[in-house]
Amino acid sequence: MIEREVLGLENKILSGALLKKTPLSKIKKHKKEYAIKTIVIIGDSVAYGYGTKEGIAKYLKESFPGSRVINLGINGLTSDGLVARLTSGFWDLHLSQADLVLINIGGNDLLQGFRKLGTAGLVRNFKAIRINYRKNLLEIYGKLRELNPEVLLVQNDLYNSMKKEHQYMGLTKLLYRRWNRSIGERGVIISKTDKMGKNPGIWLDGIHPNDEGYKLMHEILIDTLQSTGIVPQQHSNEK
């Protein structure tokens, strides 16, 4: 009963038009090989690899031997916090030298809203939280391109790790789907990690992947690059 009421409220709040952006299908397929010598990971605890030795960085190092993988992920970081970090200039040197920047951000925006407002409050304020997130993403993309116009920008979308039998599974599925539509713009490649939510054996806790989860996240990333027509030289002969 509570879930139906919350879903009804959410649908009323989110009945407006979605923010416009360019979908992955519209990104020009380069069909060229890229030398990936430096990879920089930015974002939250999932970017950092919370609860594991290195998170996705471990598999990127194996996949791109000889490359530098610099992990700047920070536990608990929100999109507001990432904007602040980027505008501080502390990361400028690393980012200006990157061939690929992997972004994972946004989960804490929602988690912070839930902790402050509860389920019904999060739903009531979801549109405003999502608009702020979108604004921050555009600033993040712009700053990264300002520092490094040729960099490959890849962003993970958000997965839903909630178990199917959870009472709010239907609600969170809807919210995550709408949230993920805020991610990306022309030239930003979206790695669809939402597929990970279908695998119950890859979670360290209710939020973070374990090592197998990061392995799957890495496989999705490589497949996404190749399907977009961007073939890292180290993978040009694998498929």
MARDO-170878 format. One record per residue (C-alpha): residue in three letters; x, y, z negated; residue number from 1. Coordinates in nm, 3 decimals. Each point is the difference from the previous one (the first is absolute). Example, Ala and Ser with C-alpha at 12.3 -4.5 7.8 and 13.67 -1.06 7.14 Angstrom:
# residues 2
+-----+---------+---------+---------+-----+
|  aa |      xx |      yy |      zz |   i |
+-----+---------+---------+---------+-----+
| ALA |   1.230 |  -0.450 |  -0.780 |   1 |
| SER |   0.137 |   0.344 |   0.066 |   2 |
+-----+---------+---------+---------+-----+
END
This chain:
# residues 239
+-----+---------+---------+---------+-----+
|  aa |      xx |      yy |      zz |   i |
+-----+---------+---------+---------+-----+
| MET |   0.000 |   0.000 |   0.000 |   1 |
| ILE |   0.278 |   0.241 |  -0.095 |   2 |
| GLU |   0.193 |  -0.083 |   0.316 |   3 |
| ARG |  -0.305 |   0.068 |   0.221 |   4 |
| GLU |  -0.055 |   0.337 |  -0.167 |   5 |
| VAL |   0.366 |   0.096 |   0.037 |   6 |
| LEU |   0.007 |  -0.114 |   0.362 |   7 |
| GLY |  -0.308 |   0.208 |   0.074 |   8 |
| LEU |   0.156 |   0.305 |  -0.162 |   9 |
| GLU |   0.325 |  -0.055 |   0.189 |  10 |
| ASN |  -0.178 |  -0.025 |   0.333 |  11 |
| LYS |  -0.180 |   0.330 |  -0.060 |  12 |
| ILE |   0.324 |   0.175 |  -0.093 |  13 |
| LEU |   0.193 |  -0.139 |   0.297 |  14 |
| SER |  -0.264 |   0.044 |   0.268 |  15 |
| GLY |   0.194 |   0.289 |   0.161 |  16 |
| ALA |   0.227 |  -0.027 |   0.301 |  17 |
| LEU |   0.338 |  -0.167 |  -0.048 |  18 |
| LEU |   0.318 |   0.203 |   0.029 |  19 |
| LYS |   0.133 |  -0.016 |   0.352 |  20 |
| LYS |   0.326 |  -0.175 |   0.079 |  21 |
| THR |   0.155 |  -0.200 |   0.282 |  22 |
| PRO |  -0.044 |  -0.377 |  -0.037 |  23 |
| LEU |   0.286 |  -0.243 |   0.054 |  24 |
| SER |  -0.147 |  -0.106 |   0.335 |  25 |
| LYS |   0.059 |   0.352 |   0.136 |  26 |
| ILE |   0.370 |   0.010 |  -0.089 |  27 |
| LYS |   0.212 |  -0.020 |   0.311 |  28 |
| LYS |   0.172 |  -0.337 |   0.023 |  29 |
| HIS |   0.368 |   0.080 |   0.049 |  30 |
| LYS |   0.105 |  -0.350 |   0.109 |  31 |
| LYS |   0.357 |   0.077 |  -0.099 |  32 |
| GLU |   0.248 |  -0.137 |  -0.245 |  33 |
| TYR |   0.104 |   0.201 |  -0.303 |  34 |
| ALA |   0.323 |  -0.030 |  -0.193 |  35 |
| ILE |  -0.109 |   0.001 |  -0.364 |  36 |
| LYS |   0.310 |   0.091 |  -0.199 |  37 |
| THR |  -0.159 |   0.179 |  -0.295 |  38 |
| ILE |  -0.338 |  -0.074 |  -0.156 |  39 |
| VAL |  -0.144 |   0.220 |  -0.274 |  40 |
| ILE |  -0.294 |  -0.114 |  -0.213 |  41 |
| ILE |  -0.206 |   0.267 |  -0.175 |  42 |
| GLY |  -0.308 |  -0.014 |  -0.217 |  43 |
| ASP |  -0.136 |  -0.170 |  -0.310 |  44 |
| SER |   0.061 |  -0.317 |  -0.202 |  45 |
| VAL |  -0.083 |  -0.221 |   0.298 |  46 |
| ALA |   0.267 |   0.184 |   0.199 |  47 |
| TYR |   0.237 |  -0.041 |  -0.295 |  48 |
| GLY |  -0.069 |  -0.372 |  -0.038 |  49 |
| TYR |  -0.136 |   0.004 |  -0.355 |  50 |
| GLY |   0.047 |  -0.331 |  -0.183 |  51 |
| THR |   0.234 |  -0.150 |   0.261 |  52 |
| LYS |   0.372 |   0.035 |   0.062 |  53 |
| GLU |  -0.022 |   0.219 |   0.311 |  54 |
| GLY |  -0.351 |  -0.023 |   0.141 |  55 |
| ILE |  -0.024 |   0.035 |   0.378 |  56 |
| ALA |   0.353 |   0.143 |   0.010 |  57 |
| LYS |   0.138 |  -0.351 |  -0.056 |  58 |
| TYR |  -0.161 |  -0.129 |   0.320 |  59 |
| LEU |   0.085 |   0.310 |   0.201 |  60 |
| LYS |   0.367 |  -0.052 |  -0.087 |  61 |
| GLU |  -0.022 |  -0.359 |   0.120 |  62 |
| SER |  -0.190 |   0.099 |   0.313 |  63 |
| PHE |   0.234 |   0.287 |   0.092 |  64 |
| PRO |   0.349 |  -0.124 |  -0.096 |  65 |
| GLY |   0.257 |   0.275 |  -0.008 |  66 |
| SER |  -0.263 |   0.269 |  -0.051 |  67 |
| ARG |  -0.034 |   0.222 |  -0.305 |  68 |
| VAL |  -0.327 |  -0.032 |  -0.187 |  69 |
| ILE |  -0.055 |   0.289 |  -0.242 |  70 |
| ASN |  -0.292 |  -0.045 |  -0.238 |  71 |
| LEU |  -0.133 |   0.327 |  -0.143 |  72 |
| GLY |  -0.323 |  -0.149 |  -0.135 |  73 |
| ILE |  -0.118 |   0.125 |  -0.340 |  74 |
| ASN |  -0.236 |  -0.182 |  -0.233 |  75 |
| GLY |  -0.328 |   0.186 |  -0.047 |  76 |
| LEU |   0.055 |   0.251 |   0.281 |  77 |
| THR |  -0.307 |   0.163 |   0.155 |  78 |
| SER |  -0.022 |   0.177 |   0.335 |  79 |
| ASP |   0.022 |   0.332 |  -0.188 |  80 |
| GLY |   0.321 |  -0.123 |  -0.160 |  81 |
| LEU |   0.144 |  -0.113 |   0.332 |  82 |
| VAL |  -0.063 |   0.342 |   0.153 |  83 |
| ALA |   0.181 |   0.158 |  -0.296 |  84 |
| ARG |   0.297 |  -0.234 |   0.042 |  85 |
| LEU |   0.027 |   0.068 |   0.372 |  86 |
| THR |  -0.020 |   0.377 |  -0.040 |  87 |
| SER |   0.265 |  -0.005 |  -0.275 |  88 |
| GLY |   0.268 |  -0.076 |   0.258 |  89 |
| PHE |   0.168 |  -0.269 |  -0.210 |  90 |
| TRP |  -0.063 |  -0.267 |   0.263 |  91 |
| ASP |   0.075 |   0.210 |   0.308 |  92 |
| LEU |   0.335 |  -0.160 |   0.080 |  93 |
| HIS |  -0.129 |  -0.358 |  -0.016 |  94 |
| LEU |  -0.312 |   0.079 |   0.200 |  95 |
| SER |   0.184 |   0.199 |   0.266 |  96 |
| GLN |   0.222 |  -0.302 |   0.066 |  97 |
| ALA |  -0.278 |  -0.262 |   0.006 |  98 |
| ASP |  -0.094 |  -0.195 |   0.310 |  99 |
| LEU |  -0.316 |  -0.130 |  -0.167 | 100 |
| VAL |  -0.194 |   0.132 |  -0.299 | 101 |
| LEU |  -0.247 |  -0.238 |  -0.166 | 102 |
| ILE |  -0.272 |   0.172 |  -0.206 | 103 |
| ASN |  -0.217 |  -0.163 |  -0.264 | 104 |
| ILE |  -0.216 |   0.251 |  -0.186 | 105 |
| GLY |  -0.360 |   0.055 |  -0.107 | 106 |
| GLY |  -0.084 |  -0.279 |  -0.241 | 107 |
| ASN |   0.079 |   0.215 |  -0.302 | 108 |
| ASP |  -0.223 |   0.279 |   0.129 | 109 |
| LEU |  -0.293 |  -0.239 |  -0.033 | 110 |
| LEU |   0.126 |  -0.161 |  -0.321 | 111 |
| GLN |   0.045 |   0.340 |  -0.162 | 112 |
| GLY |  -0.354 |   0.095 |   0.098 | 113 |
| PHE |  -0.136 |  -0.323 |  -0.144 | 114 |
| ARG |   0.186 |   0.042 |  -0.330 | 115 |
| LYS |  -0.118 |   0.357 |  -0.042 | 116 |
| LEU |  -0.355 |  -0.031 |   0.129 | 117 |
| GLY |  -0.103 |  -0.365 |  -0.020 | 118 |
| THR |  -0.166 |  -0.191 |   0.284 | 119 |
| ALA |  -0.303 |   0.227 |   0.051 | 120 |
| GLY |   0.214 |   0.314 |  -0.034 | 121 |
| LEU |   0.249 |  -0.129 |   0.255 | 122 |
| VAL |  -0.281 |  -0.064 |   0.246 | 123 |
| ARG |  -0.148 |   0.348 |  -0.055 | 124 |
| ASN |   0.339 |   0.163 |   0.057 | 125 |
| PHE |   0.127 |  -0.241 |   0.265 | 126 |
| LYS |  -0.046 |   0.239 |   0.292 | 127 |
| ALA |   0.197 |   0.280 |  -0.170 | 128 |
| ILE |   0.278 |  -0.241 |  -0.102 | 129 |
| ARG |   0.020 |  -0.134 |   0.353 | 130 |
| ILE |   0.011 |   0.348 |   0.157 | 131 |
| ASN |   0.286 |   0.095 |  -0.232 | 132 |
| TYR |   0.180 |  -0.322 |   0.094 | 133 |
| ARG |  -0.042 |   0.074 |   0.370 | 134 |
| LYS |   0.132 |   0.352 |  -0.047 | 135 |
| ASN |   0.304 |  -0.136 |  -0.181 | 136 |
| LEU |   0.065 |  -0.259 |   0.271 | 137 |
| LEU |   0.004 |   0.267 |   0.270 | 138 |
| GLU |   0.250 |   0.197 |  -0.207 | 139 |
| ILE |   0.212 |  -0.313 |  -0.051 | 140 |
| TYR |   0.003 |  -0.084 |   0.370 | 141 |
| GLY |   0.084 |   0.359 |   0.088 | 142 |
| LYS |   0.288 |   0.020 |  -0.246 | 143 |
| LEU |   0.149 |  -0.330 |   0.118 | 144 |
| ARG |  -0.015 |   0.109 |   0.364 | 145 |
| GLU |   0.147 |   0.337 |  -0.088 | 146 |
| LEU |   0.299 |  -0.177 |  -0.155 | 147 |
| ASN |   0.027 |  -0.266 |   0.268 | 148 |
| PRO |  -0.201 |   0.042 |   0.325 | 149 |
| GLU |   0.107 |  -0.339 |   0.141 | 150 |
| VAL |  -0.074 |  -0.213 |  -0.307 | 151 |
| LEU |  -0.241 |  -0.292 |   0.020 | 152 |
| LEU |  -0.274 |   0.055 |  -0.259 | 153 |
| VAL |  -0.180 |  -0.308 |  -0.127 | 154 |
| GLN |  -0.261 |   0.005 |  -0.274 | 155 |
| ASN |  -0.156 |  -0.294 |  -0.180 | 156 |
| ASP |  -0.372 |   0.027 |  -0.043 | 157 |
| LEU |  -0.153 |  -0.104 |  -0.332 | 158 |
| TYR |  -0.088 |  -0.360 |  -0.073 | 159 |
| ASN |  -0.275 |  -0.113 |  -0.234 | 160 |
| SER |   0.142 |  -0.259 |  -0.240 | 161 |
| MET |  -0.324 |  -0.037 |  -0.197 | 162 |
| LYS |  -0.131 |  -0.356 |  -0.021 | 163 |
| LYS |  -0.311 |  -0.079 |   0.203 | 164 |
| GLU |  -0.202 |  -0.094 |  -0.308 | 165 |
| HIS |   0.059 |   0.337 |  -0.170 | 166 |
| GLN |  -0.324 |   0.194 |  -0.050 | 167 |
| TYR |   0.136 |   0.309 |   0.179 | 168 |
| MET |   0.157 |  -0.184 |   0.296 | 169 |
| GLY |  -0.263 |   0.133 |   0.243 | 170 |
| LEU |   0.046 |   0.356 |  -0.119 | 171 |
| THR |   0.380 |  -0.005 |   0.012 | 172 |
| LYS |  -0.005 |  -0.156 |   0.347 | 173 |
| LEU |  -0.211 |   0.290 |   0.124 | 174 |
| LEU |   0.213 |   0.264 |  -0.172 | 175 |
| TYR |   0.328 |  -0.144 |   0.129 | 176 |
| ARG |  -0.132 |  -0.019 |   0.354 | 177 |
| ARG |  -0.096 |   0.367 |  -0.007 | 178 |
| TRP |   0.322 |   0.096 |  -0.176 | 179 |
| ASN |   0.215 |  -0.170 |   0.265 | 180 |
| ARG |  -0.168 |   0.203 |   0.272 | 181 |
| SER |   0.176 |   0.305 |  -0.144 | 182 |
| ILE |   0.342 |  -0.146 |   0.076 | 183 |
| GLY |   0.203 |   0.085 |   0.310 | 184 |
| GLU |   0.013 |   0.242 |   0.290 | 185 |
| ARG |   0.155 |  -0.004 |   0.347 | 186 |
| GLY |   0.338 |  -0.172 |  -0.018 | 187 |
| VAL |  -0.049 |  -0.148 |  -0.347 | 188 |
| ILE |  -0.010 |  -0.379 |   0.010 | 189 |
| ILE |  -0.238 |  -0.163 |  -0.248 | 190 |
| SER |   0.104 |  -0.338 |  -0.140 | 191 |
| LYS |  -0.326 |  -0.165 |  -0.103 | 192 |
| THR |   0.087 |  -0.154 |  -0.335 | 193 |
| ASP |  -0.371 |  -0.023 |  -0.082 | 194 |
| LYS |   0.036 |  -0.355 |   0.142 | 195 |
| MET |   0.191 |  -0.088 |  -0.315 | 196 |
| GLY |  -0.316 |   0.018 |  -0.210 | 197 |
| LYS |  -0.120 |  -0.328 |   0.153 | 198 |
| ASN |   0.291 |  -0.195 |  -0.154 | 199 |
| PRO |  -0.053 |  -0.078 |  -0.372 | 200 |
| GLY |   0.350 |  -0.141 |  -0.059 | 201 |
| ILE |   0.211 |   0.309 |   0.066 | 202 |
| TRP |  -0.076 |   0.219 |  -0.301 | 203 |
| LEU |   0.219 |   0.078 |  -0.299 | 204 |
| ASP |  -0.295 |   0.159 |  -0.179 | 205 |
| GLY |  -0.328 |   0.156 |   0.106 | 206 |
| ILE |   0.173 |   0.267 |   0.207 | 207 |
| HIS |   0.359 |  -0.085 |   0.096 | 208 |
| PRO |   0.128 |  -0.271 |   0.238 | 209 |
| ASN |   0.245 |  -0.266 |  -0.113 | 210 |
| ASP |   0.301 |  -0.098 |   0.211 | 211 |
| GLU |  -0.218 |  -0.204 |   0.236 | 212 |
| GLY |  -0.227 |   0.299 |   0.033 | 213 |
| TYR |   0.286 |   0.226 |   0.104 | 214 |
| LYS |   0.116 |  -0.264 |   0.245 | 215 |
| LEU |  -0.345 |   0.007 |   0.160 | 216 |
| MET |  -0.001 |   0.382 |  -0.003 | 217 |
| HIS |   0.332 |  -0.007 |   0.185 | 218 |
| GLU |  -0.130 |  -0.248 |   0.259 | 219 |
| ILE |  -0.300 |   0.223 |   0.063 | 220 |
| LEU |   0.233 |   0.298 |   0.046 | 221 |
| ILE |   0.217 |  -0.178 |   0.257 | 222 |
| ASP |  -0.305 |  -0.129 |   0.189 | 223 |
| THR |  -0.149 |   0.350 |  -0.004 | 224 |
| LEU |   0.313 |   0.157 |   0.147 | 225 |
| GLN |   0.014 |  -0.256 |   0.278 | 226 |
| SER |  -0.372 |   0.020 |   0.083 | 227 |
| THR |   0.032 |   0.378 |   0.027 | 228 |
| GLY |   0.273 |  -0.042 |   0.260 | 229 |
| ILE |   0.282 |   0.104 |  -0.233 | 230 |
| VAL |   0.254 |  -0.280 |  -0.009 | 231 |
| PRO |   0.287 |   0.028 |  -0.248 | 232 |
| GLN |   0.318 |  -0.123 |   0.171 | 233 |
| GLN |   0.049 |  -0.258 |  -0.272 | 234 |
| HIS |  -0.335 |  -0.158 |   0.094 | 235 |
| SER |   0.003 |   0.044 |   0.377 | 236 |
| ASN |   0.067 |  -0.368 |   0.066 | 237 |
| GLU |  -0.218 |  -0.153 |  -0.272 | 238 |
| LYS |  -0.334 |  -0.001 |   0.182 | 239 |
+-----+---------+---------+---------+-----+
END
